[in-house]
Amino acid sequence: MRPLIILVCVLSVSGCGGGAGNDSQDLPVVNVIGPGQFKDAVALKTISTTEIASAIELAGASGFRASPRYAVQAYRLTYLTLDGSGQEILASALVVLPQKPANSLSPVFSYQHGTLTKEAEAPSNLADVGSPEVILASLGYIVLSADYVGYGASKGASHPYLLSGPSASAVIDMLTAARYWRQTQHVLDNKQLFLAGYSEGGYVTMATQRALQSGSSTLRNDVVSVAPGAGPYDVGLTMDEELKLVRQANPLIGDLLNPGFLRFLSDADRHNVRDQLLRLALGSDSDVTFMPTVIDNYFADDRLSIEILSDVNDWRPEVPVNFFHGRDDRTVSYLNATSTLQLMQDRGAGNLVHLTDCNAQPAGHAECVQPFWLFILDTFGKVAKDL
């Protein structure tokens, strides 16, 4: 990664509640109106265990390694959520169901993907039958993965990057719509919900659990365990750390990008700097538009707006949160994990929060992706039922 664009490349990196039961018996079959409203589900593909195993082998040692137990059926779900401006928008998600005997129960796994610059890579496009969603479903989970606003059915809309509200809405509204659809299809879950994601997906995972915990959705009662990996939970800190790396590589550029200097420029000049950096970071062939709100707030030295709109680090979780991060991560600083852990413990979370260090050598951002999969399979596998 070139030092000149490290500051913005961070923006483009790619037990409680879980008793057995099923929501079709416990909850009425009601499709909500507005955000969370189910619109449609289209079957994409049935994938055999042989196909999944072949894809895993093709990916090699750096891929998600597991032994599939079930064939799976993949669907593209469409539903209503909110965009970065708070307006309703049609969104989409991938749903992958393990092909178990009739009336079998399964835990639900909500997987939040990392940053994508190509819309074709969005989960519901099912570009890879060896994707994490497919592999997790082949192990017995009902797997859901939101495309996020800006991808899939909402292609062309601006992706609300590192904005906690719309990030959480995309996932919670997906879970709400999918629950209704599964009830109509008699696809039973055991009322265990797991949340995990890496990089931006780790951030969205944290935003989702915080919003579930403070909201009125009954889904909050199903969450068993949360595993955020290498996420920029403290957005201001993340960008400060990236700026330090830029200064080490090029002091002049680092000084010019300093919010203390940029905040004195006109909005037009700051936006020009921001737009050039985004083009460098995302690449000329990116077909996804990113909302620049977080960069604008940083360059304007508006820490309060960053705290209100973006940060997801200072709250007390009510279920286990299992952080995973590499000490050598130069894309999303390891300090995100240690400082967030401390803030949560200061608020009384105690042993509900844990931090596991990635053991890769070096323990960098990309190098820790594969170890993260092993970590979540082990962490969730200890408490997941009906796999």
NORQUI-V763389 format. One record per residue. N is the residue number from 1. RES is the residue in one small letter. PSI is psi as a letter, one per 30 degrees, with the letter a starting at -180 (* if undefined). OMEGA is omega in whole degrees, -180 to 180 (none if undefined). Layout:
n=N res=RES psi=PSI omega=OMEGA
n=N res=RES psi=PSI omega=OMEGA
//
This chain:
n=1 res=m psi=k omega=-178
n=2 res=r psi=k omega=-176
n=3 res=p psi=e omega=-177
n=4 res=l psi=e omega=-174
n=5 res=i psi=g omega=179
n=6 res=i psi=e omega=-176
n=7 res=l psi=e omega=-177
n=8 res=v psi=f omega=179
n=9 res=c psi=f omega=174
n=10 res=v psi=f omega=-180
n=11 res=l psi=f omega=-176
n=12 res=s psi=g omega=178
n=13 res=v psi=k omega=171
n=14 res=s psi=* omega=none
n=15 res=g psi=j omega=-168
n=16 res=c psi=l omega=169
n=17 res=g psi=g omega=-165
n=18 res=g psi=h omega=178
n=19 res=g psi=l omega=178
n=20 res=a psi=l omega=-178
n=21 res=g psi=a omega=174
n=22 res=n psi=k omega=-171
n=23 res=d psi=f omega=178
n=24 res=s psi=f omega=177
n=25 res=q psi=e omega=-171
n=26 res=d psi=f omega=-173
n=27 res=l psi=k omega=176
n=28 res=p psi=k omega=178
n=29 res=v psi=j omega=-177
n=30 res=v psi=k omega=175
n=31 res=n psi=j omega=-177
n=32 res=v psi=l omega=175
n=33 res=i psi=k omega=-178
n=34 res=g psi=a omega=-179
n=35 res=p psi=k omega=-175
n=36 res=g psi=f omega=-179
n=37 res=q psi=k omega=177
n=38 res=f psi=k omega=178
n=39 res=k psi=e omega=-175
n=40 res=d psi=l omega=172
n=41 res=a psi=k omega=-178
n=42 res=v psi=k omega=178
n=43 res=a psi=k omega=180
n=44 res=l psi=e omega=-174
n=45 res=k psi=k omega=167
n=46 res=t psi=k omega=-174
n=47 res=i psi=k omega=-177
n=48 res=s psi=l omega=177
n=49 res=t psi=e omega=178
n=50 res=t psi=e omega=178
n=51 res=e psi=e omega=-179
n=52 res=i psi=e omega=180
n=53 res=a psi=e omega=179
n=54 res=s psi=e omega=179
n=55 res=a psi=e omega=178
n=56 res=i psi=e omega=179
n=57 res=e psi=e omega=-180
n=58 res=l psi=e omega=-179
n=59 res=a psi=f omega=178
n=60 res=g psi=a omega=-173
n=61 res=a psi=f omega=-178
n=62 res=s psi=f omega=-178
n=63 res=g psi=a omega=178
n=64 res=f psi=j omega=-176
n=65 res=r psi=k omega=177
n=66 res=a psi=l omega=178
n=67 res=s psi=j omega=-176
n=68 res=p psi=k omega=180
n=69 res=r psi=f omega=-174
n=70 res=y psi=k omega=163
n=71 res=a psi=l omega=-177
n=72 res=v psi=l omega=174
n=73 res=q psi=k omega=-178
n=74 res=a psi=k omega=180
n=75 res=y psi=l omega=169
n=76 res=r psi=j omega=-179
n=77 res=l psi=k omega=172
n=78 res=t psi=k omega=-173
n=79 res=y psi=l omega=178
n=80 res=l psi=k omega=173
n=81 res=t psi=a omega=-180
n=82 res=l psi=k omega=178
n=83 res=d psi=a omega=-176
n=84 res=g psi=f omega=177
n=85 res=s psi=g omega=179
n=86 res=g psi=g omega=179
n=87 res=q psi=k omega=178
n=88 res=e psi=k omega=-180
n=89 res=i psi=k omega=176
n=90 res=l psi=k omega=-179
n=91 res=a psi=l omega=-178
n=92 res=s psi=l omega=-178
n=93 res=a psi=l omega=173
n=94 res=l psi=k omega=174
n=95 res=v psi=k omega=-179
n=96 res=v psi=k omega=-175
n=97 res=l psi=k omega=174
n=98 res=p psi=k omega=-178
n=99 res=q psi=i omega=-179
n=100 res=k psi=l omega=175
n=101 res=p psi=l omega=-179
n=102 res=a psi=k omega=178
n=103 res=n psi=g omega=175
n=104 res=s psi=k omega=176
n=105 res=l psi=l omega=177
n=106 res=s psi=k omega=170
n=107 res=p psi=l omega=-180
n=108 res=v psi=k omega=-180
n=109 res=f psi=j omega=175
n=110 res=s psi=j omega=-178
n=111 res=y psi=k omega=180
n=112 res=q psi=j omega=-174
n=113 res=h psi=l omega=176
n=114 res=g psi=l omega=-176
n=115 res=t psi=k omega=179
n=116 res=l psi=k omega=176
n=117 res=t psi=f omega=178
n=118 res=k psi=k omega=-179
n=119 res=e psi=e omega=-179
n=120 res=a psi=f omega=-179
n=121 res=e psi=f omega=180
n=122 res=a psi=k omega=-175
n=123 res=p psi=e omega=-173
n=124 res=s psi=f omega=173
n=125 res=n psi=f omega=177
n=126 res=l psi=h omega=-178
n=127 res=a psi=f omega=-174
n=128 res=d psi=j omega=179
n=129 res=v psi=f omega=173
n=130 res=g psi=g omega=-180
n=131 res=s psi=l omega=178
n=132 res=p psi=e omega=-178
n=133 res=e psi=e omega=-179
n=134 res=v psi=e omega=-178
n=135 res=i psi=e omega=179
n=136 res=l psi=e omega=178
n=137 res=a psi=e omega=180
n=138 res=s psi=f omega=177
n=139 res=l psi=f omega=174
n=140 res=g psi=f omega=178
n=141 res=y psi=k omega=161
n=142 res=i psi=j omega=-172
n=143 res=v psi=k omega=176
n=144 res=l psi=k omega=-179
n=145 res=s psi=j omega=-180
n=146 res=a psi=k omega=174
n=147 res=d psi=f omega=-170
n=148 res=y psi=l omega=176
n=149 res=v psi=k omega=-177
n=150 res=g psi=f omega=-180
n=151 res=y psi=l omega=175
n=152 res=g psi=b omega=-177
n=153 res=a psi=f omega=-180
n=154 res=s psi=g omega=178
n=155 res=k psi=k omega=-179
n=156 res=g psi=f omega=174
n=157 res=a psi=l omega=180
n=158 res=s psi=k omega=178
n=159 res=h psi=k omega=-177
n=160 res=p psi=i omega=-173
n=161 res=y psi=k omega=179
n=162 res=l psi=h omega=169
n=163 res=l psi=j omega=-167
n=164 res=s psi=e omega=-177
n=165 res=g psi=d omega=180
n=166 res=p psi=f omega=176
n=167 res=s psi=e omega=179
n=168 res=a psi=e omega=-178
n=169 res=s psi=e omega=-179
n=170 res=a psi=e omega=-178
n=171 res=v psi=e omega=-178
n=172 res=i psi=e omega=178
n=173 res=d psi=e omega=174
n=174 res=m psi=e omega=-179
n=175 res=l psi=e omega=179
n=176 res=t psi=e omega=-180
n=177 res=a psi=e omega=-179
n=178 res=a psi=e omega=178
n=179 res=r psi=e omega=178
n=180 res=y psi=e omega=-178
n=181 res=w psi=e omega=180
n=182 res=r psi=e omega=176
n=183 res=q psi=e omega=-179
n=184 res=t psi=f omega=-179
n=185 res=q psi=g omega=-179
n=186 res=h psi=h omega=173
n=187 res=v psi=j omega=-169
n=188 res=l psi=k omega=171
n=189 res=d psi=l omega=-176
n=190 res=n psi=g omega=179
n=191 res=k psi=g omega=168
n=192 res=q psi=k omega=179
n=193 res=l psi=k omega=179
n=194 res=f psi=k omega=-180
n=195 res=l psi=k omega=178
n=196 res=a psi=l omega=175
n=197 res=g psi=l omega=-176
n=198 res=y psi=k omega=179
n=199 res=s psi=b omega=175
n=200 res=e psi=e omega=177
n=201 res=g psi=e omega=174
n=202 res=g psi=e omega=177
n=203 res=y psi=e omega=-179
n=204 res=v psi=e omega=177
n=205 res=t psi=e omega=179
n=206 res=m psi=e omega=179
n=207 res=a psi=e omega=-179
n=208 res=t psi=e omega=-178
n=209 res=q psi=e omega=178
n=210 res=r psi=e omega=-180
n=211 res=a psi=e omega=177
n=212 res=l psi=e omega=-175
n=213 res=q psi=e omega=-178
n=214 res=s psi=f omega=-176
n=215 res=g psi=a omega=-175
n=216 res=s psi=f omega=-179
n=217 res=s psi=k omega=177
n=218 res=t psi=f omega=177
n=219 res=l psi=f omega=-179
n=220 res=r psi=f omega=-179
n=221 res=n psi=f omega=-177
n=222 res=d psi=f omega=-174
n=223 res=v psi=k omega=-179
n=224 res=v psi=e omega=-175
n=225 res=s psi=k omega=-177
n=226 res=v psi=k omega=-179
n=227 res=a psi=j omega=176
n=228 res=p psi=k omega=179
n=229 res=g psi=k omega=170
n=230 res=a psi=h omega=-178
n=231 res=g psi=l omega=176
n=232 res=p psi=i omega=-173
n=233 res=y psi=e omega=174
n=234 res=d psi=j omega=-170
n=235 res=v psi=e omega=178
n=236 res=g psi=e omega=177
n=237 res=l psi=e omega=-179
n=238 res=t psi=e omega=-178
n=239 res=m psi=e omega=174
n=240 res=d psi=e omega=-180
n=241 res=e psi=e omega=177
n=242 res=e psi=e omega=179
n=243 res=l psi=e omega=176
n=244 res=k psi=e omega=180
n=245 res=l psi=e omega=178
n=246 res=v psi=e omega=-179
n=247 res=r psi=e omega=178
n=248 res=q psi=e omega=-178
n=249 res=a psi=e omega=-176
n=250 res=n psi=i omega=-175
n=251 res=p psi=e omega=-178
n=252 res=l psi=e omega=178
n=253 res=i psi=e omega=180
n=254 res=g psi=e omega=179
n=255 res=d psi=e omega=-180
n=256 res=l psi=e omega=-179
n=257 res=l psi=f omega=-178
n=258 res=n psi=k omega=178
n=259 res=p psi=f omega=178
n=260 res=g psi=f omega=176
n=261 res=f psi=e omega=-174
n=262 res=l psi=f omega=-177
n=263 res=r psi=f omega=178
n=264 res=f psi=f omega=178
n=265 res=l psi=l omega=175
n=266 res=s psi=l omega=177
n=267 res=d psi=e omega=-178
n=268 res=a psi=e omega=-180
n=269 res=d psi=e omega=177
n=270 res=r psi=e omega=180
n=271 res=h psi=e omega=178
n=272 res=n psi=e omega=177
n=273 res=v psi=e omega=180
n=274 res=r psi=e omega=-177
n=275 res=d psi=e omega=179
n=276 res=q psi=e omega=179
n=277 res=l psi=e omega=178
n=278 res=l psi=e omega=179
n=279 res=r psi=e omega=178
n=280 res=l psi=e omega=-176
n=281 res=a psi=e omega=-174
n=282 res=l psi=f omega=-178
n=283 res=g psi=l omega=-176
n=284 res=s psi=f omega=-177
n=285 res=d psi=g omega=177
n=286 res=s psi=k omega=177
n=287 res=d psi=g omega=177
n=288 res=v psi=k omega=178
n=289 res=t psi=k omega=-180
n=290 res=f psi=k omega=173
n=291 res=m psi=k omega=-176
n=292 res=p psi=g omega=-172
n=293 res=t psi=e omega=-175
n=294 res=v psi=e omega=178
n=295 res=i psi=e omega=178
n=296 res=d psi=e omega=180
n=297 res=n psi=e omega=-180
n=298 res=y psi=e omega=-179
n=299 res=f psi=f omega=176
n=300 res=a psi=g omega=-178
n=301 res=d psi=h omega=-178
n=302 res=d psi=i omega=-176
n=303 res=r psi=e omega=-180
n=304 res=l psi=e omega=179
n=305 res=s psi=e omega=177
n=306 res=i psi=e omega=180
n=307 res=e psi=e omega=-176
n=308 res=i psi=e omega=-171
n=309 res=l psi=f omega=-169
n=310 res=s psi=e omega=-172
n=311 res=d psi=k omega=178
n=312 res=v psi=h omega=-170
n=313 res=n psi=f omega=-170
n=314 res=d psi=i omega=178
n=315 res=w psi=l omega=-177
n=316 res=r psi=j omega=179
n=317 res=p psi=l omega=179
n=318 res=e psi=f omega=176
n=319 res=v psi=l omega=-179
n=320 res=p psi=k omega=173
n=321 res=v psi=j omega=-173
n=322 res=n psi=j omega=-179
n=323 res=f psi=k omega=177
n=324 res=f psi=k omega=-177
n=325 res=h psi=l omega=177
n=326 res=g psi=k omega=-179
n=327 res=r psi=f omega=-177
n=328 res=d psi=g omega=-177
n=329 res=d psi=j omega=178
n=330 res=r psi=g omega=177
n=331 res=t psi=e omega=173
n=332 res=v psi=j omega=-171
n=333 res=s psi=k omega=175
n=334 res=y psi=f omega=179
n=335 res=l psi=f omega=176
n=336 res=n psi=e omega=-178
n=337 res=a psi=e omega=-176
n=338 res=t psi=e omega=-179
n=339 res=s psi=e omega=178
n=340 res=t psi=e omega=177
n=341 res=l psi=e omega=-178
n=342 res=q psi=e omega=179
n=343 res=l psi=e omega=-179
n=344 res=m psi=e omega=178
n=345 res=q psi=e omega=177
n=346 res=d psi=f omega=179
n=347 res=r psi=g omega=174
n=348 res=g psi=g omega=-179
n=349 res=a psi=f omega=177
n=350 res=g psi=b omega=-177
n=351 res=n psi=g omega=172
n=352 res=l psi=f omega=-180
n=353 res=v psi=k omega=-178
n=354 res=h psi=l omega=175
n=355 res=l psi=k omega=175
n=356 res=t psi=k omega=178
n=357 res=d psi=k omega=174
n=358 res=c psi=k omega=-177
n=359 res=n psi=g omega=177
n=360 res=a psi=l omega=176
n=361 res=q psi=j omega=-3
n=362 res=p psi=l omega=-179
n=363 res=a psi=i omega=180
n=364 res=g psi=a omega=-175
n=365 res=h psi=e omega=-179
n=366 res=a psi=e omega=-177
n=367 res=e psi=f omega=-176
n=368 res=c psi=g omega=179
n=369 res=v psi=e omega=-179
n=370 res=q psi=e omega=175
n=371 res=p psi=f omega=178
n=372 res=f psi=e omega=179
n=373 res=w psi=e omega=178
n=374 res=l psi=e omega=-180
n=375 res=f psi=e omega=-177
n=376 res=i psi=e omega=177
n=377 res=l psi=e omega=179
n=378 res=d psi=e omega=-176
n=379 res=t psi=e omega=-179
n=380 res=f psi=e omega=-178
n=381 res=g psi=f omega=-179
n=382 res=k psi=f omega=-176
n=383 res=v psi=f omega=-179
n=384 res=a psi=k omega=179
n=385 res=k psi=l omega=172
n=386 res=d psi=h omega=175
n=387 res=l psi=* omega=none
//
